[in-house]
Structures are given as structure tokens and as C-alpha cells.
Amino acid sequence: MMLAAGAMMTCLMRATVGDILASRDGEFLMRQAIRECCAVATAEKQAPTADEVLALEARLLDPRSTWAASMMRDISQNASRLEAQAIVGDLIERAERHGIDLPLTRIGLLQPTGLRAPTRNHLVKAEADRVLGFKRVLPATTPAMGAPL
């Protein structure tokens, strides 16, 4: 759970745990990532104990933490292979088997994989909008530039 929640958040935010927590909504988002991971673990009959949740929170809610997933470094170095599907994608697949919605986790997966294929960035935005319930009010392309938004 720590790896999935931590990797998802550090890759999504492109920041260390401490930097995420220093942002306005960082703690809220990190707690949401933890909740989503715990929900899936519970559905998979691997419910974390209270002590395990406390240990997870101690690591992922530490404002002094300089930890970031190695996948974040791989993204910043434009690595040809990422672990996103194996770590975060697996969590989503498990959630789907139980009918659990993971809005933050889905965006967390799309961020690194979407940036690996710039021609699909509009798909990342569309999925983020769908997950968050937004309706796009701008056209798919800008008339002056003719480029996808």
C-alpha cells in the first residue's frame, strides 16, 4: 500500500512527500491516496491493521520526508520503461473487480503514462475531467492554433 499510494502521489505531483504535504491540499490528497489503497486492500481481504495504517501514515504524512518513488525519477529522466502499470494499474484492476471507484488513483496512473505519449495528452485531460466530473467548456482545438488542448 505504501508503494502504491506513495508512487501515485509523488509521480502525480512530481514532488517528494514533504513537498506534497507543504502544498495547500497536499495532506488531503495524500490521505485520499491512502484511503483508496486501504479500500482495495480491504476488498481483497488484505485489510491493513490499525498499526499498519499508522505506520503508513507516519511515512506518507511526514512533512520532513524527502522520499519519492523511483518511478518519479524515471519519469523526470524520460526512462523508456515505467512501473506505473505494475504498481498503480494493478491497484485499479483489483478495485474494478470489487466495483470500487478510485478517482485519484486513476489520475495518478494517467499522469505518468500520458506524459510518456505526448500525442495522448488530450486523453489524459479527458479522463481527468471524467473522473472529477468536469465538463469541458472549451473546444477540442483552439481555432488560432489548431492544436488539441
DOTOR-246966 format. One line per field, with one value per atom (N, C-alpha, C, CB): z, y negated, x negated; atom name. Coordinates in Angstrom, 3 decimals. Each point is the difference from the previous one (the first is absolute). Glycine has a CB too. Layout:
BEGIN
c3 = [Z	...]
c2 = [Y	...]
c1 = [X	...]
atom = [CA	...]
// end
This chain:
BEGIN
c3 = [0.000	0.000	0.000	1.204	-0.442	0.070	-1.366	2.399	-3.099	-1.309	-0.975	0.433	-0.460	-0.932	0.322	-0.287	1.529	0.374	-0.177	1.631	-1.187	-0.106	-1.431	2.227	-3.019	-1.402	-0.764	0.106	0.132	-0.685	0.283	0.142	1.111	0.356	-0.414	1.898	-1.697	-0.364	-1.511	2.072	-2.825	-1.468	-0.479	-0.184	0.750	-0.394	0.266	0.474	0.687	0.388	-0.384	1.867	-2.313	-0.354	1.156	-2.435	3.624	1.208	1.056	-0.506	1.493	1.138	0.910	-0.126	1.039	0.966	0.761	0.225	0.252	0.753	-0.817	1.310	-2.573	-0.870	-0.261	-1.065	0.897	-0.207	1.222	-1.501	2.681	1.234	0.253	0.925	-1.486	0.166	-0.896	0.596	-1.570	-0.892	0.677	-2.018	1.470	0.615	0.277	-1.154	0.187	0.163	0.079	-1.217	1.445	-0.003	1.000	-0.740	1.969	1.004	-0.354	1.751	-2.195	-0.398	-1.110	0.642	-1.671	-1.125	0.416	-1.550	2.399	0.460	0.811	0.031	0.820	0.771	-0.930	1.953	-3.014	-0.972	-0.670	-0.393	0.033	-0.610	0.963	-1.357	2.614	1.010	0.130	1.237	-1.185	0.118	-1.181	1.269	-2.471	-1.184	0.051	-1.332	1.713	0.100	1.082	-0.785	1.915	1.094	-0.402	1.658	-2.414	-0.443	-0.875	0.106	-0.997	-0.879	0.799	-1.938	2.817	0.825	0.827	0.099	0.445	0.795	-0.868	1.530	-2.717	-0.914	-0.426	-0.809	0.736	-0.385	1.202	-1.852	2.949	1.238	0.562	-0.814	0.602	0.538	0.798	-1.947	2.685	0.736	0.899	-0.063	-0.017	0.871	1.446	-1.910	2.815	1.418	0.344	0.555	0.603	0.451	0.085	1.289	-0.822	0.092	-1.379	2.122	-3.092	-1.364	-0.606	-0.288	0.543	-0.505	0.666	-0.417	1.724	0.700	-0.552	2.058	-2.348	-0.563	-1.395	1.335	-2.122	-1.340	0.084	-0.835	1.723	0.181	0.515	0.453	0.428	0.521	-1.132	2.185	-3.173	-1.127	-1.031	0.360	-0.680	-1.091	0.453	-1.183	2.482	0.505	0.805	0.065	-0.303	0.693	-0.794	0.983	-0.476	-0.752	-0.213	0.926	-0.206	-0.170	-0.995	2.345	-2.846	-0.865	-1.334	1.089	-1.483	-1.312	-0.954	1.091	-0.678	-0.810	-1.237	2.066	-3.149	-1.238	-0.669	-0.284	-0.411	-0.690	-1.081	0.470	-0.674	-1.069	-1.355	1.351	-1.473	-1.257	-0.320	0.390	0.627	-0.245	-0.630	1.945	-1.429	-0.589	-1.423	2.290	-2.515	-1.351	-0.977	0.988	-0.547	-0.853	-0.311	0.981	0.042	-0.213	-0.903	2.242	-2.290	-0.865	-1.335	2.042	-2.283	-1.249	-0.264	-0.905	1.935	-0.133	-0.999	2.363	-3.067	-1.032	0.589	-1.540	2.759	0.642	1.370	-1.251	1.566	1.310	0.681	-0.817	2.131	0.790	0.263	1.053	-1.683	0.320	-0.079	-0.855	-0.211	-0.150	1.068	-2.462	2.748	0.980	1.407	-1.428	1.748	1.362	0.115	0.305	-1.054	0.125	-0.846	0.430	-1.615	-0.862	0.648	-1.973	2.661	0.702	1.068	-0.431	1.134	1.024	-0.631	1.368	-2.519	-0.697	-0.447	-0.771	0.217	-0.442	1.169	-1.837	2.969	1.181	0.467	0.676	-0.697	0.412	-0.909	0.904	-2.195	-0.955	0.263	-1.691	2.109	0.313	1.140	-0.779	1.626	1.165	-0.151	1.401	-2.556	-0.221	0.801	-0.470	0.782	0.779	-0.960	1.951	-1.756	-0.827	0.637	-0.815	0.016	0.486	-0.830	0.771	-0.549	-0.866	0.048	0.337	0.824	0.092	-0.585	2.051	-1.783	-0.516	-1.524	2.080	-2.674	-1.468	-0.585	0.139	0.462	-0.478	0.251	0.448	0.693	0.313	-1.020	2.379	-2.973	-1.048	-1.323	1.161	-1.464	-1.285	-0.102	-0.122	1.218	-0.047	-0.547	1.939	-1.349	-0.559	-1.361	2.308	-2.519	-1.283	-1.096	1.196	-0.865	-1.002	-0.445	0.985	-0.073	-0.350	-0.798	2.043	-2.008	-0.791	-1.472	1.980	-2.276	-1.382	-0.220	-0.098	-0.270	-0.118	-0.917	0.427	-1.419	-0.894	0.702	-1.933	3.108	0.735	1.175	-0.686	0.805	1.143	0.091	-0.178	-0.965	0.048	0.637	-2.051	1.907	0.647	1.509	-2.041	2.499	1.437	0.551	-0.264	-0.426	0.463	-0.009	-0.861	-0.189	-0.089	1.121	-2.486	2.775	1.076	1.350	-1.362	1.570	1.250	0.154	-0.112	-0.965	0.044	0.344	-1.689	1.058	0.235	1.452	-2.395	2.902	1.371	0.999	-0.707	0.450	0.933	-0.248	0.167	-1.240	-0.282	-0.669	1.914	-2.560	-0.694	-1.412	1.383	-1.891	-1.406	-0.669	0.483	-1.558	-0.719	-0.730	-0.271	0.511	-0.637	-1.171	2.186	-2.338	-1.111	-1.157	1.584	-2.806	-1.130	0.092	-1.427	0.694	0.020	-0.574	-0.198	-0.668	-0.534	0.093	-1.561	1.594	-0.006	-1.447	2.283	-2.704	-1.398	-0.479	0.274	0.575	-0.432	-0.178	1.178	-0.372	-0.033	-0.670	2.070	-2.082	-0.598	0.704	-2.131	3.359	0.748	1.088	-0.472	0.784	1.100	1.302	-1.143	1.948	1.326	0.942	-0.387]
c2 = [1.201	-1.201	-1.252	1.247	-1.223	-1.197	-0.306	0.482	0.558	-0.222	-0.552	1.850	-1.277	-0.477	-1.432	2.351	-2.631	-1.355	-1.003	0.978	-0.620	-0.912	-0.227	0.753	0.319	-0.141	-0.822	2.200	-1.902	-0.743	-1.491	1.999	-2.361	-1.419	-0.692	0.536	0.107	-0.676	-0.139	0.900	0.059	-0.121	-1.018	2.384	-2.349	-0.943	-1.433	1.737	-1.970	-1.354	-0.355	0.188	0.806	-0.210	-0.663	-0.201	0.762	-0.602	1.070	-2.175	1.840	0.890	-0.055	-0.331	1.282	0.013	-1.321	2.504	-2.971	-1.260	-1.183	0.915	-0.973	-1.094	0.068	-0.033	1.238	0.162	-0.509	1.995	-1.588	-0.400	-1.495	2.246	-2.893	-1.452	-0.777	0.355	0.328	-0.688	-0.140	0.903	-1.758	-0.310	1.235	-2.178	3.054	1.169	1.304	-1.230	1.131	1.184	1.065	-1.459	1.059	1.000	0.644	-1.283	0.485	0.541	1.037	-2.175	1.840	0.913	1.252	-1.959	1.805	1.172	0.914	-1.340	0.761	0.823	0.707	-1.578	0.904	0.623	1.185	-2.217	2.056	1.102	1.186	-1.654	1.375	1.059	0.682	-1.252	0.466	0.574	0.915	-2.034	1.586	0.805	1.320	-2.097	2.058	1.225	0.929	-1.273	0.717	0.807	0.639	-1.501	0.788	0.539	1.234	-2.306	2.229	1.138	1.156	-1.565	1.283	1.056	0.702	-1.285	0.523	0.577	0.883	-1.993	1.516	0.784	1.286	-2.117	2.072	1.170	0.906	-1.354	1.095	0.775	-0.087	1.546	-2.698	-0.290	-1.304	1.206	-1.373	-1.246	-0.306	0.388	-1.613	-0.368	-0.115	-1.217	1.574	-0.168	-1.483	2.347	-2.699	-1.393	-0.421	0.236	0.668	-0.316	-0.203	1.317	-0.520	-0.156	-1.332	2.488	-2.884	-1.294	-1.130	0.960	-0.846	-1.026	-0.087	0.384	0.755	0.005	-0.627	2.070	-1.758	-0.578	-1.512	2.130	-2.575	-1.442	-0.674	0.412	0.261	-0.586	-0.267	1.199	-0.330	-0.182	-0.988	2.318	-2.219	-0.821	-1.332	2.100	-2.325	-1.286	-0.729	0.943	-0.592	-0.632	-1.224	2.229	-3.423	-1.209	-0.180	-1.026	1.792	-0.091	1.030	-0.845	1.692	1.092	-0.498	1.453	-0.873	-0.293	1.177	-1.490	2.448	1.194	-0.322	1.400	-0.770	-0.015	1.351	-2.546	3.010	1.285	-0.057	0.452	0.652	0.048	-0.250	1.608	-1.271	-0.245	-1.494	2.067	-2.916	-1.444	-0.415	-0.368	0.915	-0.310	0.544	0.038	1.151	0.572	-0.905	2.305	-2.861	-0.899	-1.245	0.863	-1.428	-1.234	0.231	-0.805	2.041	0.332	0.586	0.396	-0.444	0.484	1.467	-2.340	3.154	1.424	0.661	0.047	0.934	0.654	0.945	-0.184	0.643	0.899	-0.541	1.978	-1.879	-0.445	1.147	-2.386	2.327	1.016	-0.373	0.588	-1.629	-0.534	1.063	-2.204	2.980	1.009	1.080	-0.453	0.880	1.068	-0.434	0.895	-2.150	-0.469	-0.581	-0.468	-0.590	-0.710	0.671	-2.143	2.609	0.676	1.248	-0.889	1.635	1.198	-0.355	1.086	-2.174	-0.446	-0.305	-0.942	0.274	-0.328	1.273	-2.184	3.134	1.257	0.729	0.177	-0.155	0.653	-0.738	0.796	-2.118	-0.795	0.265	-1.763	1.848	0.240	1.325	-1.354	2.364	1.299	-0.116	1.138	-2.150	-0.173	-1.191	1.017	-1.654	-1.150	-1.228	1.598	-1.728	-1.145	-1.068	1.499	-2.718	-1.117	-0.632	-0.420	0.209	-0.586	-1.234	2.271	-3.383	-1.170	-0.519	-0.592	0.481	-0.526	0.992	-1.308	2.576	1.026	0.027	1.347	-1.501	-0.012	-1.165	1.075	-2.224	-1.149	0.256	-1.574	2.191	0.323	0.928	-0.307	1.200	0.879	-0.741	1.971	-2.785	-0.704	-1.020	0.338	-0.943	-1.037	0.542	-1.130	2.156	0.461	0.661	0.301	0.472	0.676	-0.962	2.090	-3.078	-0.988	-0.857	-0.023	-0.324	-0.822	0.775	-1.338	2.641	0.812	-0.040	1.492	-1.841	-0.060	-1.350	2.521	-3.554	-1.349	-0.102	-0.819	1.672	-0.074	0.430	0.433	0.150	0.420	-0.910	2.320	-3.452	-0.883	-0.423	-0.806	0.618	-0.377	1.108	-1.419	2.677	1.100	-0.056	1.402	-1.798	-0.156	-1.059	0.680	-1.815	-1.076	0.440	-1.687	2.391	0.451	0.981	-0.332	1.261	0.960	-0.702	1.801	-2.753	-0.760	-0.737	-0.259	-0.342	-0.692	0.975	-1.666	2.848	0.985	0.458	0.745	-0.433	0.494	-1.054	1.471	-2.711	-1.073	-0.590	-0.501	0.933	-0.464	-1.354	1.309	-1.728	-1.286	0.169	-0.776	-0.270	-0.038	-1.028	0.688	-0.282	-0.909	-1.035	1.814	-3.079	-1.077	-0.601	-0.481	0.857	-0.501	0.985	-1.213	0.737	0.925	0.928	-1.700	2.794	0.967	-0.580	1.825	-2.799	-0.668	-1.499	1.928	-2.646	-1.454	-0.462	-0.194	-0.672	-0.414	-0.620	-0.357	-0.425	-0.688	0.962	-2.040	3.061	0.898	1.329	-1.083	1.472	1.268	1.209	-1.193	1.005	1.087	0.508	-0.976	2.268	0.517	-0.706	2.217	-2.410	-0.591	1.040	-1.653]
c1 = [-0.825	0.825	-0.860	1.794	-2.873	-0.839	-0.579	-0.550	0.121	-0.595	1.033	-1.635	2.824	1.024	0.413	0.813	-0.485	0.435	-1.129	1.627	-2.807	-1.137	-0.435	-0.723	0.653	-0.397	1.023	-1.192	2.459	1.053	-0.123	1.505	-1.664	-0.028	-1.293	1.489	-2.637	-1.246	-0.131	-1.073	1.604	-0.026	1.025	-0.758	1.931	1.045	-0.428	1.727	-2.307	-0.376	-1.436	1.616	-2.389	-1.410	-0.749	0.632	-0.430	-0.564	-0.232	1.160	-1.973	-0.208	1.225	-2.514	2.594	1.101	0.049	-0.200	-0.938	-0.036	0.478	-1.874	1.464	0.443	1.501	-2.261	2.778	1.444	0.748	-0.387	-0.074	0.678	-0.099	-0.478	-0.512	-0.143	0.961	-2.395	2.996	0.940	1.360	-1.218	2.040	1.282	0.855	-0.095	0.261	0.863	-0.780	1.763	-3.052	-0.845	0.404	-1.794	2.058	0.380	1.334	-1.256	2.213	1.304	-0.171	1.114	-1.897	-0.190	-0.767	0.031	-1.032	-0.747	0.909	-2.134	2.970	0.945	0.986	-0.219	0.638	0.898	-0.695	1.151	-2.411	-0.756	-0.077	-1.351	1.100	-0.065	1.356	-1.806	2.891	1.351	0.308	0.751	-1.097	0.288	-0.766	0.409	-1.662	-0.802	0.547	-2.017	2.397	0.554	1.326	-1.132	1.952	1.287	-0.208	1.008	-1.970	-0.274	-0.593	-0.364	-0.560	-0.595	1.075	-2.165	3.088	1.084	0.891	-0.056	0.412	0.834	-0.701	1.064	-2.383	-0.795	-0.295	-1.020	1.708	-0.163	-1.423	1.783	-2.401	-1.331	0.062	-1.125	2.214	0.214	-1.192	2.479	-2.975	-1.120	0.472	-1.112	0.238	0.311	-0.116	-0.834	1.338	-0.106	-1.465	2.155	-3.005	-1.433	-0.619	-0.125	0.541	-0.525	0.427	0.047	1.189	0.472	-0.778	2.302	-2.521	-0.782	-1.423	1.383	-1.990	-1.357	-0.004	-0.555	1.565	0.124	0.157	1.037	-0.163	0.195	-1.269	2.428	-3.153	-1.243	-0.989	0.350	-0.373	-0.927	0.521	-0.788	2.067	0.536	0.588	0.463	-0.413	0.497	-1.079	2.333	-3.575	-1.123	-0.453	-0.728	0.965	-0.353	-1.506	2.048	-2.863	-1.463	-0.538	-0.157	1.033	-0.438	-0.548	1.695	-2.805	-0.589	0.213	-1.725	2.551	0.230	0.828	-0.132	-0.238	0.779	-0.211	-0.214	1.214	-0.103	-1.071	2.424	-3.099	-1.005	0.645	-1.370	2.645	0.710	0.048	1.378	-1.293	-0.006	-1.325	1.568	-2.646	-1.307	-0.093	-1.044	1.611	0.001	0.744	-0.107	1.226	0.774	-0.811	2.146	-2.772	-0.764	-1.209	0.752	-1.245	-1.134	0.454	-1.380	2.698	0.583	-0.365	-0.101	0.186	-0.314	0.939	-0.846	0.339	0.804	1.040	-1.938	1.730	0.965	0.365	-0.934	2.204	0.484	0.731	0.201	-0.142	0.689	1.453	-2.175	2.673	1.328	1.083	-0.742	0.760	1.044	-0.128	0.067	-1.276	-0.201	0.377	-1.820	1.617	0.271	1.405	-2.441	2.699	1.276	1.077	-1.237	0.873	0.971	0.562	-1.197	0.359	0.451	1.034	-2.226	2.006	0.946	1.359	-1.902	1.893	1.249	0.712	-0.991	0.255	0.616	0.649	-1.695	1.030	0.572	1.259	-2.301	2.262	1.164	1.189	-1.529	1.280	1.088	0.692	-1.223	0.482	0.610	1.001	-2.079	1.912	0.869	0.946	-1.788	1.786	0.875	-0.394	1.800	-3.074	-0.491	-0.502	-0.631	1.088	-0.448	-1.232	2.364	-3.385	-1.251	-0.344	-0.813	1.492	-0.239	-1.429	2.360	-2.939	-1.365	-1.004	0.646	-0.435	-0.901	0.018	0.364	0.813	0.095	-0.797	2.275	-2.154	-0.775	-1.482	1.941	-2.249	-1.386	-0.635	0.553	0.229	-0.518	-0.114	1.012	-0.033	-0.013	-1.115	2.433	-2.772	-1.037	-1.318	1.096	-1.698	-1.273	0.145	-0.795	1.851	0.132	0.413	0.588	0.208	0.406	-1.159	2.260	-3.132	-1.147	-1.034	0.401	-0.339	-0.922	0.384	-0.400	1.640	0.472	0.666	0.321	-1.088	0.546	1.209	-2.266	2.385	1.152	1.282	-1.516	1.393	1.189	0.314	-0.486	-0.173	0.248	1.457	-2.338	3.000	1.417	0.832	-0.306	-0.111	0.714	-0.167	-0.326	-0.836	-0.236	0.939	-2.417	2.509	0.879	1.456	-1.631	2.046	1.388	0.326	-0.058	-0.854	0.237	0.018	-1.088	0.207	0.005	1.323	-2.505	2.980	1.288	1.121	-0.832	0.821	1.050	-0.020	-0.144	-1.025	-0.125	0.450	-1.893	1.529	0.342	1.382	-2.410	3.073	1.347	0.068	0.702	-1.787	-0.002	0.530	-1.943	2.539	0.386	-0.884	2.410	-3.038	-0.893	0.848	-1.767	1.459	0.748	-0.766	1.093	-2.336	-0.797	0.081	-1.551	1.379	-0.012	-1.207	1.191	-1.134	-1.097	-1.284	1.672	-1.555	-1.186	0.202	-0.482	-0.603	0.094	-0.038	-1.113	2.032	0.046	-1.307	2.430	-3.064	-1.218	-1.163	0.787	-0.814	-1.147	0.324	-0.826	2.094	0.380	-0.594	0.189	-0.602	-0.639	0.932	-2.267	2.183	0.823	-0.331	0.132	0.886	-0.216	-0.521	1.809]
atom = [N	CA	C	CB	N	CA	C	CB	N	CA	C	CB	N	CA	C	CB	N	CA	C	CB	N	CA	C	CB	N	CA	C	CB	N	CA	C	CB	N	CA	C	CB	N	CA	C	CB	N	CA	C	CB	N	CA	C	CB	N	CA	C	CB	N	CA	C	CB	N	CA	C	CB	N	CA	C	CB	N	CA	C	CB	N	CA	C	CB	N	CA	C	CB	N	CA	C	CB	N	CA	C	CB	N	CA	C	CB	N	CA	C	CB	N	CA	C	CB	N	CA	C	CB	N	CA	C	CB	N	CA	C	CB	N	CA	C	CB	N	CA	C	CB	N	CA	C	CB	N	CA	C	CB	N	CA	C	CB	N	CA	C	CB	N	CA	C	CB	N	CA	C	CB	N	CA	C	CB	N	CA	C	CB	N	CA	C	CB	N	CA	C	CB	N	CA	C	CB	N	CA	C	CB	N	CA	C	CB	N	CA	C	CB	N	CA	C	CB	N	CA	C	CB	N	CA	C	CB	N	CA	C	CB	N	CA	C	CB	N	CA	C	CB	N	CA	C	CB	N	CA	C	CB	N	CA	C	CB	N	CA	C	CB	N	CA	C	CB	N	CA	C	CB	N	CA	C	CB	N	CA	C	CB	N	CA	C	CB	N	CA	C	CB	N	CA	C	CB	N	CA	C	CB	N	CA	C	CB	N	CA	C	CB	N	CA	C	CB	N	CA	C	CB	N	CA	C	CB	N	CA	C	CB	N	CA	C	CB	N	CA	C	CB	N	CA	C	CB	N	CA	C	CB	N	CA	C	CB	N	CA	C	CB	N	CA	C	CB	N	CA	C	CB	N	CA	C	CB	N	CA	C	CB	N	CA	C	CB	N	CA	C	CB	N	CA	C	CB	N	CA	C	CB	N	CA	C	CB	N	CA	C	CB	N	CA	C	CB	N	CA	C	CB	N	CA	C	CB	N	CA	C	CB	N	CA	C	CB	N	CA	C	CB	N	CA	C	CB	N	CA	C	CB	N	CA	C	CB	N	CA	C	CB	N	CA	C	CB	N	CA	C	CB	N	CA	C	CB	N	CA	C	CB	N	CA	C	CB	N	CA	C	CB	N	CA	C	CB	N	CA	C	CB	N	CA	C	CB	N	CA	C	CB	N	CA	C	CB	N	CA	C	CB	N	CA	C	CB	N	CA	C	CB	N	CA	C	CB	N	CA	C	CB	N	CA	C	CB	N	CA	C	CB	N	CA	C	CB	N	CA	C	CB	N	CA	C	CB	N	CA	C	CB	N	CA	C	CB	N	CA	C	CB	N	CA	C	CB	N	CA	C	CB	N	CA	C	CB	N	CA	C	CB	N	CA	C	CB	N	CA	C	CB	N	CA	C	CB	N	CA	C	CB	N	CA	C	CB	N	CA	C	CB	N	CA	C	CB	N	CA	C	CB	N	CA	C	CB	N	CA	C	CB	N	CA	C	CB	N	CA	C	CB	N	CA	C	CB	N	CA	C	CB	N	CA	C	CB	N	CA	C	CB	N	CA	C	CB	N	CA	C	CB	N	CA	C	CB	N	CA	C	CB	N	CA	C	CB	N	CA	C	CB	N	CA	C	CB	N	CA	C	CB	N	CA	C	CB	N	CA	C	CB	N	CA	C	CB	N	CA	C	CB]
// end
